[in-house]
């Protein structure tokens, strides 16, 4: 399997986890997103995706290297991606702009058992 930009973290006592990563790129037929899995024990109980606002993706993909050096254009927006559409707005990152980065926040509730 591929391991580029893969990682794992354990939550703290409050169930909070934090990752530092780069802004995701895109691939044909999908909107900009990050996959995640939740493992409350030895088995995965949830696989989800975190989506980003199209306006931010367009800004980054057209003005930030190396994204703007990539040949071709992103072909799928959030509205055109069936998975993003079914997941709804609650799957879109809540963003906070920092000095030279963005902080993406998402609350994921997992029912035990």
C-alpha positions as CSV (number, residue, x, y, z in Angstrom):
1,X,0.0,0.0,0.0
2,X,0.9,3.6,-0.4
3,X,2.2,5.4,2.7
4,X,2.7,9.0,1.3
5,X,0.8,11.4,3.6
6,X,-0.6,8.6,5.7
7,X,-0.5,8.7,9.4
8,X,-2.2,8.0,12.6
9,X,-2.7,9.6,16.0
10,X,-4.3,8.7,19.3
11,X,-6.8,11.0,20.8
12,X,-6.3,12.7,24.2
13,X,-8.4,11.9,27.2
14,X,-11.2,14.2,25.8
15,X,-11.2,12.3,22.4
16,X,-9.5,15.1,20.5
17,X,-6.8,14.5,17.9
18,X,-4.7,16.8,15.8
19,X,-2.9,16.4,12.5
20,X,-0.5,18.7,10.7
21,X,-0.5,18.1,6.9
22,X,-0.5,19.9,3.6
23,X,-3.5,21.0,1.6
24,X,-4.8,18.0,-0.4
25,X,-4.5,17.9,-4.1
26,X,-7.2,16.4,-6.3
27,X,-7.6,13.4,-8.6
28,X,-10.0,12.9,-11.6
29,X,-13.6,12.6,-10.7
30,X,-13.3,13.6,-7.0
31,X,-13.4,16.9,-5.2
32,X,-10.7,18.0,-2.8
33,X,-10.9,15.9,0.4
34,X,-9.0,14.0,3.1
35,X,-10.0,10.4,4.1
36,X,-10.0,9.4,7.8
37,X,-10.8,6.3,9.7
38,X,-11.8,5.9,13.4
39,X,-10.6,2.9,15.3
40,X,-12.1,2.9,18.9
41,X,-10.6,-0.6,19.4
42,X,-8.8,-3.0,17.0
43,X,-11.3,-2.6,14.2
44,X,-12.4,0.3,12.1
45,X,-15.9,1.5,12.8
46,X,-16.0,4.5,10.5
47,X,-14.4,5.8,7.4
48,X,-15.1,9.4,6.5
49,X,-14.0,12.3,4.3
50,X,-13.3,15.9,5.1
51,X,-14.1,18.3,2.3
52,X,-12.9,21.8,1.7
53,X,-14.7,24.9,0.3
54,X,-14.4,25.1,-3.5
55,X,-13.5,28.7,-3.3
56,X,-10.4,28.0,-1.2
57,X,-9.4,25.0,-3.4
58,X,-9.6,27.2,-6.5
59,X,-7.6,30.0,-4.8
60,X,-4.8,27.5,-3.8
61,X,-4.8,25.5,-7.0
62,X,-4.4,28.7,-9.2
63,X,-2.0,30.7,-7.1
64,X,0.1,28.5,-4.8
65,X,3.1,26.4,-6.1
66,X,3.3,23.5,-6.7
67,X,-0.5,23.2,-7.1
68,X,-0.6,25.9,-9.8
69,X,2.2,24.1,-11.7
70,X,0.1,20.9,-12.2
71,X,-1.1,20.4,-15.8
72,X,-4.8,20.4,-16.2
73,X,-7.5,21.7,-14.0
74,X,-9.5,20.1,-11.2
75,X,-12.5,18.6,-12.8
76,X,-14.9,18.0,-9.9
77,X,-16.4,20.5,-7.4
78,X,-18.2,19.6,-4.2
79,X,-21.6,19.9,-5.9
80,X,-20.4,17.5,-8.7
81,X,-19.0,14.9,-6.3
82,X,-21.7,12.4,-5.4
83,X,-19.9,11.4,-2.1
84,X,-19.5,15.0,-1.0
85,X,-23.1,15.8,-2.0
86,X,-24.4,12.8,0.1
87,X,-22.2,13.7,3.0
88,X,-23.7,17.1,3.2
89,X,-22.4,20.4,4.6
90,X,-21.5,18.9,7.9
91,X,-18.6,17.1,6.2
92,X,-17.0,20.3,5.0
93,X,-14.1,21.6,7.1
94,X,-14.7,24.6,9.4
95,X,-11.7,26.8,8.4
96,X,-9.7,29.3,10.3
97,X,-7.0,31.3,8.4
98,X,-3.7,31.6,10.3
99,X,-0.6,33.6,9.3
100,X,0.6,31.3,6.6
101,X,-1.7,28.3,6.9
102,X,-5.3,27.2,7.5
103,X,-6.7,25.3,10.4
104,X,-9.4,22.8,9.4
105,X,-11.7,21.7,12.2
106,X,-14.3,18.9,12.2
107,X,-16.3,17.2,14.9
108,X,-16.8,13.5,14.4
109,X,-19.1,11.7,16.9
110,X,-18.7,7.9,17.1
111,X,-21.3,5.7,18.9
112,X,-19.4,3.0,20.8
113,X,-20.2,-0.6,20.2
